[in-house]
Amino acid sequence: MNDGRHTVRSLIALVALLAGILLGTASPASAHATLTASDPRDGAVLKTAPKQVTATFDESVALVEDSLRVVDPDGRPVTAGRPQHAGGRGNTDQVNLTGGLGQGTYTVSWRVVSADSHAVSGAFTFSVGKPSATRATTTAAPAVDPTVNVLYGIGRYVAYSGLALLIGVAVFVLICWRSATTVRLVRRPLVIGWWALLASTVALVLLRGPYDNGDGPAGVLDVESLRQAVATRPGIALLARLVLLVAVAALVRWRPPEPTRPVVAAGGALALGLTATWVSAEHASAGIQVPVAMTSAALHLMAMAIWLGGLTALLVTLHRAPAEDPLPPAAVTRFSRIALASVAMLAATGVYQSWRGLGSWEAFTTPYGRILAFKIWAVLLMLFAASYSRRWTARLLPVPEEERVLVTAGRGGSAPPAEAGDATESASPAPRHGLRRSVLAEVAVGVAVLVLTTLLTGTQTGRADAETAANSTRVPGQPDISLTLIPYDTGTSTLVGRGKVQVSLSPGRTGRNVVEALVYGADDSPVTIPELHLTFTDADRGIGPLDAGLVDERGYWGSDTLNLPVAGTWTMKATVRVSDIDQVTVEKTVTIRQ
């Protein structure tokens, strides 16, 4: 007995240790990493070639091989060395460039792993000298190989199903109906759940390398890729899940143990530990209110497993229980109460997670919102089937003796003596057959709910989509930038005496804007001038002139302090001085969006 208690304590300590490791790696971040800045900036035209390229994201990212790739106008790579975090900052991706870069447009493609374990990719361009007539494609490659993505999704679905069977069947046996018949009937689903979760987790560990690196299925054979993958937070979570599954096998030994307090405590700790391996590497681990979100996600996943796995156990016992030892109505009633509590937990946590994932009603139009809407309808359909199950469950229960007396007395007769058959439903098989059909319908819809849940966890949240749409500089290959050309002519015949000023505003919206100005001479090549002054005025509202505060950046003029308070049409005035005595002020309007 003491050895058993020691084993249980060891299991609880193991779960606490693994949970601490998993939860300690979570950090506030967006749902998926998005590009917030780059050096050079997207669309910039530089007078001299840069020595390195840096991409900055709104959260810490994991770097993989070729996570930052730069190619010249002919598509030849010009990177030197492996990508690394700039200055040790986890939200950056930097790579050095080869020397002697020629004139033209260069394409930068990036690919990183977000804090929530999802791989994301994008692309942007910059030019040296002046933009080239031809350039490499700026379309970002898929973040994950399509075949690997499908296999990874299947693995996650099987893992969800295995977890539901493992937890739900165990709860059904321990709380609803513990007998030799039940243990014999549900042993197979319990074992299937364990093996399904084990096999899918092993598959996910092997696929994690090619998933992170963008390789095809053959990447599972790359030992170095596997080594890097298991060192990431998702890899650690998967390894922790394998350890917990071994602990589960040691506890149950393929037969539900006696429900003593130490066993129940150890089982609960293992169940919570398994759910932690999901929530520590999915949407809940990144974004707003991370501690609350992770707690909510764990409770949501646990309630789902108890409901769907318990339904499976109930369906098996309804169909396979022998006539001499049928499933007692009291067991069905107990599960009905547990299912009702699980549904209440699913509803409460689901509302919170929907708000956190969407952020607004408009987000229902995003891919995440549409999948969530389908899941909501599927859950409502499942509840509709569950209402019939509760009706059939009520018919299974024996009528209390007091009610029998009252009903019979109301009819002017005397109550007949209760018979042995009143305690069971053996005299009338209809309720049991009806319950089988309604439970089968619940399980069928539950399979669809699991599919939609798997899709949801692999889709960028609606809130993150809204953030991306609000600042399209974060959209791969689609810079949100206002570009304006202002011709000038000082009246001199020199190369710099006439030309144009190219002014870019990023993001070209109200609020703070980054300003870049490049001066081109008469031959359309970049030129150096001693002074460039830029102001913005909204005459209709009496605002301005606002000085952009341009600074000579040795190749272009730049500033990141311009603040435009309102949307509308602004007059942009550029004072171009090309010598000690030659200068001209020119203007052009620019539209600033909200």
SULRA-V830467 format. One record per backbone hydrogen bond with DSSP energy under -0.5 kcal/mol. CO is the residue of the C=O (numbers start at 1). NH is the residue of the N-H. If there is no record, write none. Layout:
CO_NH, CO_NH
//
This chain:
1_5, 2_6, 3_7, 4_8, 5_9, 6_10, 7_11, 8_12, 9_13, 10_14, 11_15, 12_16, 13_17, 14_18, 15_19, 16_20, 17_21, 18_22, 19_23, 20_24, 21_25, 22_25, 23_26, 34_58, 37_56, 39_54, 41_44, 44_46, 44_127, 46_129, 51_97, 53_95, 54_39, 55_93, 56_36, 56_37, 62_113, 64_67, 67_111, 69_109, 70_78, 71_107, 72_75, 76_72, 78_98, 80_96, 84_94, 85_88, 86_89, 89_92, 90_61, 91_57, 93_55, 94_84, 95_53, 96_80, 104_128, 106_126, 107_71, 107_109, 108_124, 109_69, 110_122, 111_64, 112_114, 112_120, 113_62, 114_117, 118_114, 120_112, 122_110, 123_477, 124_108, 125_43, 126_106, 127_46, 128_104, 128_130, 145_149, 146_150, 147_151, 148_152, 149_153, 150_154, 151_155, 152_156, 153_157, 154_158, 155_159, 156_160, 157_161, 158_162, 159_163, 160_164, 161_165, 162_166, 163_167, 164_168, 165_169, 166_170, 167_171, 168_172, 169_173, 170_174, 171_175, 171_176, 172_176, 172_177, 177_179, 179_183, 180_184, 181_185, 182_186, 183_187, 186_190, 187_191, 188_192, 189_193, 190_194, 191_195, 192_196, 193_197, 194_198, 195_199, 196_200, 197_201, 198_202, 199_203, 200_204, 201_205, 202_206, 203_207, 204_208, 205_209, 206_210, 207_211, 208_212, 209_213, 210_214, 210_215, 216_219, 217_220, 218_221, 219_222, 221_223, 222_226, 223_227, 224_228, 225_229, 226_230, 227_231, 228_231, 229_232, 229_235, 232_236, 233_237, 234_238, 235_239, 236_240, 237_241, 238_242, 239_243, 240_244, 241_245, 242_246, 243_247, 244_248, 245_249, 246_250, 247_251, 248_252, 249_253, 252_255, 258_260, 260_264, 261_265, 262_266, 263_267, 264_268, 265_269, 266_270, 267_271, 268_272, 269_273, 270_274, 271_275, 272_276, 273_277, 274_277, 275_278, 275_279, 276_280, 278_281, 279_282, 282_285, 283_286, 285_27, 287_29, 289_293, 290_294, 291_295, 292_296, 293_297, 294_298, 295_299, 296_300, 297_301, 298_302, 299_303, 300_304, 301_305, 302_306, 303_307, 304_308, 305_309, 306_310, 307_311, 308_312, 309_313, 310_314, 311_315, 312_316, 313_317, 314_318, 315_319, 316_320, 317_321, 322_325, 323_326, 328_331, 328_332, 329_333, 330_334, 331_335, 332_336, 333_337, 334_338, 335_339, 336_340, 337_341, 338_342, 339_343, 340_344, 341_345, 342_346, 343_347, 344_348, 345_349, 346_350, 347_351, 348_352, 349_353, 350_354, 351_355, 352_356, 353_357, 354_358, 355_359, 357_462, 357_463, 360_363, 361_364, 362_365, 363_366, 363_369, 366_370, 367_371, 368_372, 369_373, 370_374, 371_375, 372_376, 373_377, 374_378, 375_379, 376_380, 377_381, 378_382, 379_383, 380_384, 381_385, 382_386, 383_387, 384_388, 385_389, 386_390, 387_391, 388_392, 389_393, 390_394, 391_395, 392_396, 393_396, 393_397, 394_397, 400_404, 401_405, 402_406, 403_407, 404_408, 405_409, 406_410, 407_411, 408_411, 408_413, 409_412, 419_422, 420_423, 421_424, 425_428, 428_431, 429_433, 430_434, 431_435, 432_436, 433_437, 434_438, 435_439, 436_440, 437_441, 438_442, 439_443, 440_444, 441_445, 442_446, 443_447, 444_448, 445_449, 446_450, 447_451, 448_452, 449_453, 450_454, 451_455, 452_456, 453_457, 454_458, 455_458, 456_459, 461_465, 462_466, 463_467, 464_468, 465_469, 466_470, 467_471, 468_471, 471_474, 472_475, 474_35, 474_476, 475_478, 479_481, 481_483, 482_505, 484_503, 485_487, 486_501, 488_499, 494_497, 494_498, 495_522, 497_490, 499_488, 500_502, 500_520, 501_486, 501_503, 502_504, 502_518, 503_484, 504_516, 505_482, 506_514, 508_593, 511_564, 513_515, 513_562, 514_506, 515_559, 516_504, 517_557, 518_502, 519_527, 520_500, 521_524, 525_521, 531_577, 533_575, 534_548, 535_573, 536_546, 537_539, 537_571, 538_541, 538_542, 538_543, 539_542, 543_538, 545_547, 546_536, 551_553, 551_558, 556_553, 557_517, 558_551, 559_515, 562_513, 562_564, 563_565, 564_511, 568_570, 568_592, 570_572, 570_590, 571_537, 571_573, 572_588, 573_535, 573_575, 574_576, 574_586, 575_533, 575_577, 576_578, 576_584, 577_531, 581_583, 582_578, 582_579, 584_576, 584_586, 586_574, 588_572, 590_570, 590_592, 591_593, 592_568, 593_510
//
